[in-house]
Amino acid sequence: MHDSGRILRGSAGIIEAVISRKAVLDEEMENVDPRYRRSIGHLVLTFFRRRKAIDALLAERIEKAPRPAVLALLQAVLTQIFFQRAIAAESAVNIAVTEAKKFKADKFVNAVLRRILAAQPHFEESPEKVLPDLLLERWKKQGNAEQLSAAFLKGAAFTFRLEKDWELEDLQAEPVASPAFRFFKGSGAEVLKSAPFLKKHIYVQDPATSLVFQDLDLSNAAKALDLCAAPGGKTLMLAELMPQGARITAADRSRNRQKLTRQNLESRGVKAEVIVALPEELAGSYDVVLADVPCSNTGVFRRRPDALWNFSLDKFHELIKIQQHILECALKRTAPGGLLIYSTCSIEFEENAGQVAAFLERHPELTLVSQRQLIPDLDTDGAFAAVMKKKSAC
């Protein structure tokens, strides 16, 4: 009972922080007691996948919304009751009522939960009952709402990349089709204790991250710049594709995240210059410039279901302007005859093909080499990648 109370309380606290205070889910999870991180993480992610149904249940039975902490407690316990099997419904209600006493809302919580349980609700899984309204309308127009809704509900398997020249050894894992590199899926608990992982031969990430490197020949590139490098996943990929002795610069605005970039590179013996800088602060000329830009994250909802609930048109348009700025900075650092690579983990036209088309129109010195969009399904996240070449100097 003690642990169950901690899990419910911790989950409700994170739900409240993400919804009411616009906190970042990943950052909130870092502060969770490691003993409960897995259970709390699973509950919170399940809530955001099922948020539309849970909020509808509450809206039908609550005339006036309670304080955010009480609402989050109801959202968390309803997730436990209807979408998890770790605890019996009656026990979950009792724990929630006990927690609600801290807010002097125990009678209210008890009444709401008893009414919902008595109604024995049925949950539909159509896109209309699952996806946030704003993205539902966008994706219905694109004709892929059904596919995206199914992927949203299922979540993502534990996937990882086996780095160059290494083998799985005794680790049991299943190959996953990917645009580039060797990806596998398996048990996270086993992988994280395995010899290849401990020897730094494994990097945990989704196969969609390799889309940017599909059919890309960097064997003659001498210098590369990763503009938004942290935590270093794509920088490691660059290092595998470039010739030995090539110079790589990994830049990012976040000092804290660049510490992780440096650790990831050094632990794998990858030599690169790791710097903290904004795109406009960089100098020099590079054969390859990678701009893996901040985006709406609508392609990674299998792992970050909260991203869909954080989507807003104001923030969306602000991100598009940031992407335009980063692209302009990236072009200045691209040498004549060099490659400018643009990527996102979004599936929105305005951030992807639309952004690239407008950029190419502004810059006739660039030609489009390739452009690809990957839509999330049951096996991979979504991603976009465009490769542009700068004309050689006359």
Secondary structure, 3 states (H helix, E strand, C coil): CHHHHHHHHHHHHHHHHHHHCCCCHHHHHHCCCCCCHHHHHHHHHHHHHCHHHHHHHHHHHCCCCCCHHHHHHHHHHHHHHHHCCCCCHHHHHHHHHHHHHHHCCHHHHHHHHHHHHHHCCCCCCCHHHHCCHHHHHHHHHHCCHHHHHHHHHHCCCCEEEECCCCCCCCCCCEEECCCCCEEEECCHHHHCCCHHHHCCCEEECCHHHHHHHCCCCCCCCCEEEECCCCCCHHHHHHHHHCCCCCEEEEEECCHHHHHHHHHHHHCCCCCCEEEECCHHHCCCCEEEEEEECCCCCCCCCCCCCHHHHCCCHHHHHHHHHHHHHHHHHHHHHEEEEEEEEEEECCCCHHHCHHHHHHHHHHCCCEEEEEEEEECCCCCCCCEEEEEEEECCCC
